[in-house]
Amino acid sequence: MKAVIAYAHKILRIIYKLLSAKHTYQKEKGLGLRKQF
């Protein structure tokens, strides 16, 4: 149970950081990362 809470907390921190910095989605960057993996 602690692992689930820790993982959820990590995801929420990432989302908060993205939203607070007002980052926009860049399709080309996303596609480039997908091709690497």
mmCIF file as Biopython writes it, N, C-alpha, C and O atoms, coordinates in Angstrom:
data_model
#
loop_
_atom_site.group_PDB
_atom_site.id
_atom_site.type_symbol
_atom_site.label_atom_id
_atom_site.label_alt_id
_atom_site.label_comp_id
_atom_site.label_asym_id
_atom_site.label_entity_id
_atom_site.label_seq_id
_atom_site.pdbx_PDB_ins_code
_atom_site.Cartn_x
_atom_site.Cartn_y
_atom_site.Cartn_z
_atom_site.occupancy
_atom_site.B_iso_or_equiv
_atom_site.auth_seq_id
_atom_site.auth_asym_id
_atom_site.pdbx_PDB_model_num
ATOM 1   N N  . MET A ? 1  ? 0.822  -1.191 0.000   1.0 0.0 1  A 1 
ATOM 2   C CA . MET A ? 1  ? 0.000  0.000  0.000   1.0 0.0 1  A 1 
ATOM 3   C C  . MET A ? 1  ? 0.871  1.261  0.000   1.0 0.0 1  A 1 
ATOM 4   O O  . MET A ? 1  ? 0.533  2.248  -0.653  1.0 0.0 1  A 1 
ATOM 5   N N  . LYS A ? 2  ? 1.980  1.228  0.724   1.0 0.0 2  A 1 
ATOM 6   C CA . LYS A ? 2  ? 2.857  2.396  0.773   1.0 0.0 2  A 1 
ATOM 7   C C  . LYS A ? 2  ? 3.439  2.702  -0.606  1.0 0.0 2  A 1 
ATOM 8   O O  . LYS A ? 2  ? 3.628  3.863  -0.968  1.0 0.0 2  A 1 
ATOM 9   N N  . ALA A ? 3  ? 3.717  1.652  -1.362  1.0 0.0 3  A 1 
ATOM 10  C CA . ALA A ? 3  ? 4.283  1.854  -2.697  1.0 0.0 3  A 1 
ATOM 11  C C  . ALA A ? 3  ? 3.283  2.552  -3.610  1.0 0.0 3  A 1 
ATOM 12  O O  . ALA A ? 3  ? 3.666  3.407  -4.409  1.0 0.0 3  A 1 
ATOM 13  N N  . VAL A ? 4  ? 2.014  2.198  -3.499  1.0 0.0 4  A 1 
ATOM 14  C CA . VAL A ? 4  ? 0.970  2.822  -4.321  1.0 0.0 4  A 1 
ATOM 15  C C  . VAL A ? 4  ? 0.860  4.304  -3.983  1.0 0.0 4  A 1 
ATOM 16  O O  . VAL A ? 4  ? 0.759  5.148  -4.874  1.0 0.0 4  A 1 
ATOM 17  N N  . ILE A ? 5  ? 0.879  4.609  -2.706  1.0 0.0 5  A 1 
ATOM 18  C CA . ILE A ? 5  ? 0.778  6.004  -2.273  1.0 0.0 5  A 1 
ATOM 19  C C  . ILE A ? 5  ? 2.004  6.794  -2.726  1.0 0.0 5  A 1 
ATOM 20  O O  . ILE A ? 5  ? 1.879  7.936  -3.168  1.0 0.0 5  A 1 
ATOM 21  N N  . ALA A ? 6  ? 3.169  6.199  -2.619  1.0 0.0 6  A 1 
ATOM 22  C CA . ALA A ? 6  ? 4.395  6.876  -3.043  1.0 0.0 6  A 1 
ATOM 23  C C  . ALA A ? 6  ? 4.384  7.132  -4.549  1.0 0.0 6  A 1 
ATOM 24  O O  . ALA A ? 6  ? 4.797  8.200  -5.000  1.0 0.0 6  A 1 
ATOM 25  N N  . TYR A ? 7  ? 3.917  6.164  -5.321  1.0 0.0 7  A 1 
ATOM 26  C CA . TYR A ? 7  ? 3.852  6.318  -6.775  1.0 0.0 7  A 1 
ATOM 27  C C  . TYR A ? 7  ? 2.850  7.398  -7.162  1.0 0.0 7  A 1 
ATOM 28  O O  . TYR A ? 7  ? 3.129  8.220  -8.035  1.0 0.0 7  A 1 
ATOM 29  N N  . ALA A ? 8  ? 1.690  7.401  -6.524  1.0 0.0 8  A 1 
ATOM 30  C CA . ALA A ? 8  ? 0.671  8.418  -6.799  1.0 0.0 8  A 1 
ATOM 31  C C  . ALA A ? 8  ? 1.199  9.803  -6.441  1.0 0.0 8  A 1 
ATOM 32  O O  . ALA A ? 8  ? 0.953  10.770 -7.163  1.0 0.0 8  A 1 
ATOM 33  N N  . HIS A ? 9  ? 1.915  9.900  -5.342  1.0 0.0 9  A 1 
ATOM 34  C CA . HIS A ? 9  ? 2.482  11.179 -4.926  1.0 0.0 9  A 1 
ATOM 35  C C  . HIS A ? 9  ? 3.487  11.680 -5.953  1.0 0.0 9  A 1 
ATOM 36  O O  . HIS A ? 9  ? 3.524  12.870 -6.263  1.0 0.0 9  A 1 
ATOM 37  N N  . LYS A ? 10 ? 4.297  10.777 -6.475  1.0 0.0 10 A 1 
ATOM 38  C CA . LYS A ? 10 ? 5.298  11.147 -7.481  1.0 0.0 10 A 1 
ATOM 39  C C  . LYS A ? 10 ? 4.620  11.666 -8.751  1.0 0.0 10 A 1 
ATOM 40  O O  . LYS A ? 10 ? 5.036  12.680 -9.312  1.0 0.0 10 A 1 
ATOM 41  N N  . ILE A ? 11 ? 3.584  10.971 -9.197  1.0 0.0 11 A 1 
ATOM 42  C CA . ILE A ? 11 ? 2.856  11.391 -10.397 1.0 0.0 11 A 1 
ATOM 43  C C  . ILE A ? 11 ? 2.210  12.755 -10.183 1.0 0.0 11 A 1 
ATOM 44  O O  . ILE A ? 11 ? 2.267  13.615 -11.062 1.0 0.0 11 A 1 
ATOM 45  N N  . LEU A ? 12 ? 1.595  12.957 -9.019  1.0 0.0 12 A 1 
ATOM 46  C CA . LEU A ? 12 ? 0.959  14.240 -8.730  1.0 0.0 12 A 1 
ATOM 47  C C  . LEU A ? 12 ? 1.976  15.374 -8.689  1.0 0.0 12 A 1 
ATOM 48  O O  . LEU A ? 12 ? 1.682  16.485 -9.129  1.0 0.0 12 A 1 
ATOM 49  N N  . ARG A ? 13 ? 3.167  15.106 -8.165  1.0 0.0 13 A 1 
ATOM 50  C CA . ARG A ? 13 ? 4.209  16.140 -8.146  1.0 0.0 13 A 1 
ATOM 51  C C  . ARG A ? 13 ? 4.625  16.513 -9.564  1.0 0.0 13 A 1 
ATOM 52  O O  . ARG A ? 13 ? 4.835  17.689 -9.861  1.0 0.0 13 A 1 
ATOM 53  N N  . ILE A ? 14 ? 4.745  15.518 -10.440 1.0 0.0 14 A 1 
ATOM 54  C CA . ILE A ? 14 ? 5.121  15.782 -11.834 1.0 0.0 14 A 1 
ATOM 55  C C  . ILE A ? 14 ? 4.043  16.607 -12.522 1.0 0.0 14 A 1 
ATOM 56  O O  . ILE A ? 14 ? 4.348  17.581 -13.209 1.0 0.0 14 A 1 
ATOM 57  N N  . ILE A ? 15 ? 2.779  16.222 -12.339 1.0 0.0 15 A 1 
ATOM 58  C CA . ILE A ? 15 ? 1.667  16.956 -12.948 1.0 0.0 15 A 1 
ATOM 59  C C  . ILE A ? 15 ? 1.636  18.387 -12.435 1.0 0.0 15 A 1 
ATOM 60  O O  . ILE A ? 15 ? 1.462  19.323 -13.216 1.0 0.0 15 A 1 
ATOM 61  N N  . TYR A ? 16 ? 1.801  18.565 -11.135 1.0 0.0 16 A 1 
ATOM 62  C CA . TYR A ? 16 ? 1.800  19.910 -10.560 1.0 0.0 16 A 1 
ATOM 63  C C  . TYR A ? 16 ? 2.921  20.760 -11.152 1.0 0.0 16 A 1 
ATOM 64  O O  . TYR A ? 16 ? 2.716  21.928 -11.481 1.0 0.0 16 A 1 
ATOM 65  N N  . LYS A ? 17 ? 4.097  20.171 -11.283 1.0 0.0 17 A 1 
ATOM 66  C CA . LYS A ? 17 ? 5.239  20.914 -11.822 1.0 0.0 17 A 1 
ATOM 67  C C  . LYS A ? 17 ? 4.978  21.335 -13.269 1.0 0.0 17 A 1 
ATOM 68  O O  . LYS A ? 17 ? 5.291  22.461 -13.657 1.0 0.0 17 A 1 
ATOM 69  N N  . LEU A ? 18 ? 4.405  20.427 -14.066 1.0 0.0 18 A 1 
ATOM 70  C CA . LEU A ? 18 ? 4.104  20.755 -15.457 1.0 0.0 18 A 1 
ATOM 71  C C  . LEU A ? 18 ? 3.061  21.859 -15.554 1.0 0.0 18 A 1 
ATOM 72  O O  . LEU A ? 18 ? 3.203  22.781 -16.358 1.0 0.0 18 A 1 
ATOM 73  N N  . LEU A ? 19 ? 2.013  21.768 -14.737 1.0 0.0 19 A 1 
ATOM 74  C CA . LEU A ? 19 ? 0.947  22.761 -14.799 1.0 0.0 19 A 1 
ATOM 75  C C  . LEU A ? 19 ? 1.392  24.110 -14.241 1.0 0.0 19 A 1 
ATOM 76  O O  . LEU A ? 19 ? 1.001  25.150 -14.771 1.0 0.0 19 A 1 
ATOM 77  N N  . SER A ? 20 ? 2.181  24.113 -13.207 1.0 0.0 20 A 1 
ATOM 78  C CA . SER A ? 20 ? 2.607  25.379 -12.609 1.0 0.0 20 A 1 
ATOM 79  C C  . SER A ? 20 ? 3.605  26.115 -13.501 1.0 0.0 20 A 1 
ATOM 80  O O  . SER A ? 20 ? 3.687  27.343 -13.453 1.0 0.0 20 A 1 
ATOM 81  N N  . ALA A ? 21 ? 4.355  25.387 -14.304 1.0 0.0 21 A 1 
ATOM 82  C CA . ALA A ? 21 ? 5.317  26.009 -15.210 1.0 0.0 21 A 1 
ATOM 83  C C  . ALA A ? 21 ? 4.677  26.370 -16.545 1.0 0.0 21 A 1 
ATOM 84  O O  . ALA A ? 21 ? 5.329  26.973 -17.398 1.0 0.0 21 A 1 
ATOM 85  N N  . LYS A ? 22 ? 3.411  26.010 -16.737 1.0 0.0 22 A 1 
ATOM 86  C CA . LYS A ? 22 ? 2.652  26.308 -17.960 1.0 0.0 22 A 1 
ATOM 87  C C  . LYS A ? 22 ? 3.338  25.769 -19.218 1.0 0.0 22 A 1 
ATOM 88  O O  . LYS A ? 22 ? 3.440  26.459 -20.232 1.0 0.0 22 A 1 
ATOM 89  N N  . HIS A ? 23 ? 3.801  24.534 -19.129 1.0 0.0 23 A 1 
ATOM 90  C CA . HIS A ? 23 ? 4.382  23.881 -20.293 1.0 0.0 23 A 1 
ATOM 91  C C  . HIS A ? 23 ? 3.267  23.517 -21.265 1.0 0.0 23 A 1 
ATOM 92  O O  . HIS A ? 23 ? 2.159  23.172 -20.855 1.0 0.0 23 A 1 
ATOM 93  N N  . THR A ? 24 ? 3.571  23.597 -22.539 1.0 0.0 24 A 1 
ATOM 94  C CA . THR A ? 24 ? 2.613  23.175 -23.552 1.0 0.0 24 A 1 
ATOM 95  C C  . THR A ? 24 ? 3.099  21.870 -24.170 1.0 0.0 24 A 1 
ATOM 96  O O  . THR A ? 24 ? 4.292  21.568 -24.176 1.0 0.0 24 A 1 
ATOM 97  N N  . TYR A ? 25 ? 2.147  21.113 -24.684 1.0 0.0 25 A 1 
ATOM 98  C CA . TYR A ? 25 ? 2.483  19.845 -25.316 1.0 0.0 25 A 1 
ATOM 99  C C  . TYR A ? 25 ? 3.101  20.121 -26.678 1.0 0.0 25 A 1 
ATOM 100 O O  . TYR A ? 25 ? 2.534  20.856 -27.485 1.0 0.0 25 A 1 
ATOM 101 N N  . GLN A ? 26 ? 4.256  19.535 -26.930 1.0 0.0 26 A 1 
ATOM 102 C CA . GLN A ? 26 ? 4.922  19.689 -28.216 1.0 0.0 26 A 1 
ATOM 103 C C  . GLN A ? 26 ? 4.936  18.334 -28.894 1.0 0.0 26 A 1 
ATOM 104 O O  . GLN A ? 26 ? 5.667  17.428 -28.496 1.0 0.0 26 A 1 
ATOM 105 N N  . LYS A ? 27 ? 4.114  18.212 -29.927 1.0 0.0 27 A 1 
ATOM 106 C CA . LYS A ? 27 ? 3.910  16.921 -30.575 1.0 0.0 27 A 1 
ATOM 107 C C  . LYS A ? 27 ? 5.219  16.342 -31.119 1.0 0.0 27 A 1 
ATOM 108 O O  . LYS A ? 27 ? 5.465  15.143 -30.992 1.0 0.0 27 A 1 
ATOM 109 N N  . GLU A ? 28 ? 6.053  17.182 -31.720 1.0 0.0 28 A 1 
ATOM 110 C CA . GLU A ? 28 ? 7.297  16.694 -32.307 1.0 0.0 28 A 1 
ATOM 111 C C  . GLU A ? 28 ? 8.217  16.101 -31.242 1.0 0.0 28 A 1 
ATOM 112 O O  . GLU A ? 28 ? 8.857  15.075 -31.475 1.0 0.0 28 A 1 
ATOM 113 N N  . LYS A ? 29 ? 8.285  16.737 -30.085 1.0 0.0 29 A 1 
ATOM 114 C CA . LYS A ? 29 ? 9.119  16.215 -29.002 1.0 0.0 29 A 1 
ATOM 115 C C  . LYS A ? 29 ? 8.590  14.880 -28.513 1.0 0.0 29 A 1 
ATOM 116 O O  . LYS A ? 29 ? 9.360  13.952 -28.267 1.0 0.0 29 A 1 
ATOM 117 N N  . GLY A ? 30 ? 7.285  14.782 -28.371 1.0 0.0 30 A 1 
ATOM 118 C CA . GLY A ? 30 ? 6.676  13.542 -27.901 1.0 0.0 30 A 1 
ATOM 119 C C  . GLY A ? 30 ? 6.919  12.398 -28.869 1.0 0.0 30 A 1 
ATOM 120 O O  . GLY A ? 30 ? 7.199  11.274 -28.454 1.0 0.0 30 A 1 
ATOM 121 N N  . LEU A ? 31 ? 6.812  12.682 -30.146 1.0 0.0 31 A 1 
ATOM 122 C CA . LEU A ? 31 ? 7.048  11.644 -31.145 1.0 0.0 31 A 1 
ATOM 123 C C  . LEU A ? 31 ? 8.514  11.235 -31.161 1.0 0.0 31 A 1 
ATOM 124 O O  . LEU A ? 31 ? 8.826  10.061 -31.366 1.0 0.0 31 A 1 
ATOM 125 N N  . GLY A ? 32 ? 9.410  12.181 -30.949 1.0 0.0 32 A 1 
ATOM 126 C CA . GLY A ? 32 ? 10.838 11.874 -30.914 1.0 0.0 32 A 1 
ATOM 127 C C  . GLY A ? 32 ? 11.182 10.953 -29.758 1.0 0.0 32 A 1 
ATOM 128 O O  . GLY A ? 32 ? 11.981 10.029 -29.910 1.0 0.0 32 A 1 
ATOM 129 N N  . LEU A ? 33 ? 10.585 11.200 -28.612 1.0 0.0 33 A 1 
ATOM 130 C CA . LEU A ? 33 ? 10.834 10.341 -27.455 1.0 0.0 33 A 1 
ATOM 131 C C  . LEU A ? 33 ? 10.282 8.945  -27.692 1.0 0.0 33 A 1 
ATOM 132 O O  . LEU A ? 33 ? 10.893 7.955  -27.290 1.0 0.0 33 A 1 
ATOM 133 N N  . ARG A ? 34 ? 9.132  8.864  -28.340 1.0 0.0 34 A 1 
ATOM 134 C CA . ARG A ? 34 ? 8.522  7.563  -28.609 1.0 0.0 34 A 1 
ATOM 135 C C  . ARG A ? 34 ? 9.406  6.729  -29.534 1.0 0.0 34 A 1 
ATOM 136 O O  . ARG A ? 34 ? 9.491  5.511  -29.377 1.0 0.0 34 A 1 
ATOM 137 N N  . LYS A ? 35 ? 10.056 7.371  -30.488 1.0 0.0 35 A 1 
ATOM 138 C CA . LYS A ? 35 ? 10.912 6.646  -31.432 1.0 0.0 35 A 1 
ATOM 139 C C  . LYS A ? 35 ? 12.167 6.102  -30.748 1.0 0.0 35 A 1 
ATOM 140 O O  . LYS A ? 35 ? 12.706 5.074  -31.159 1.0 0.0 35 A 1 
ATOM 141 N N  . GLN A ? 36 ? 12.634 6.800  -29.695 1.0 0.0 36 A 1 
ATOM 142 C CA . GLN A ? 36 ? 13.831 6.349  -28.989 1.0 0.0 36 A 1 
ATOM 143 C C  . GLN A ? 36 ? 13.581 5.038  -28.261 1.0 0.0 36 A 1 
ATOM 144 O O  . GLN A ? 36 ? 14.482 4.205  -28.159 1.0 0.0 36 A 1 
ATOM 145 N N  . PHE A ? 37 ? 12.377 4.848  -27.759 1.0 0.0 37 A 1 
ATOM 146 C CA . PHE A ? 37 ? 12.071 3.660  -26.975 1.0 0.0 37 A 1 
ATOM 147 C C  . PHE A ? 37 ? 11.341 2.721  -27.836 1.0 0.0 37 A 1 
ATOM 148 O O  . PHE A ? 37 ? 10.971 1.634  -27.390 1.0 0.0 37 A 1 
#
